[in-house]
Amino acid sequence: MERFRTEFFERLFYSLDNNSVLMRVEEDGSYYPIRCSKEFTRMMEGTEEDFIRVEQGGTMRTIHPEDRDEVAYLFKNHKARDGSNSLV
């Protein structure tokens, strides 16, 4: 797969008008948020900085406990919920 620069994904992310979080996923499946949409921060009742600080190192503290195993699996295996590899 062609490697895109981070700036490409950031520009793409900012063009979205939805409840989104831009994550960086490492080869080992660990992840951390880079950016959050305004809609997402309103839903989380905080700021982008708050969410990024809380989730630094992939803590999943903001993920509902019942969803954490599934989310960890999806990130580790670079899968979307529909089974596609759209996270890579």
N, C-alpha and C positions, 0 to 999 in steps of 0.2 A: 504494500500500500504506500502510496506517495505520502511523504511527511509534510504536513502543513505547518507553518509558523503559528505560534500562539495567537498572534495578532489577527490572523484570519478567523480563528474561532471566536475571538472576542468581538470582532465586527459582526460576524454572523449572529452571535448571541444577542447583541444589542439590537439587532433588527427584528428579533422576536417580540411579539406582544402577548406574552402569556406568563404563567406562573412557572418560572424556570430557574434552575441552578446550573451553572457551568462548573463541571468537575474535571479535575485532572486525575486520571487513573494510571497508576504505575503498573509496570509489568507484573508485580507480585499481587496485584489486586487491591492494594491500598489506594486510597483516594483522599482528595481534599478539595473543598470548594474554592473556586477562584473568583467567581462573580455570582450575584443573585439579582433577579429582576425586581423591579419596584413592587410588582404584584406579590411576589413571593415574600418579600420583607414585610409587606402589610399583613399578609396572612399569618406570618410568624410573630407578628407584633413586636418587631425589633428592627435593627439596622443590618445592613449587609456586613458590616464589621463585626457585629455581635455573632451572627451566624457563622462566619468564617472562623472566628476565634473559638467558638464552642466546638466546631467540627474539625478543627486542626488535628491532623493525624488519624482521621476516620473514626471518631469516637461513636458515631451513630446516636448520640444523645438526643438529637432532634427527630430521629426516626422512631415511629411507634414500636414498642417492644415486640409486638406480634409480627411485625414486618421485617425485623432486623436480619433474621436468617436468610430470607429471600433476597433482600437487598445486598447482603454480603456475597451471596452466591452470584448474583447478576454482575456485580462489579468485578469479582474475582475472575469470572469467566467471560467478561466483556460482552455480556448479552443484554438485550432489551427484554422487557417482559413478554414481547411477542416471539422471542426466540432468535431474533435477528442479531447480527453483530454490529448494530448501529452505534455502539458506544466506542468503537475503535476508529 
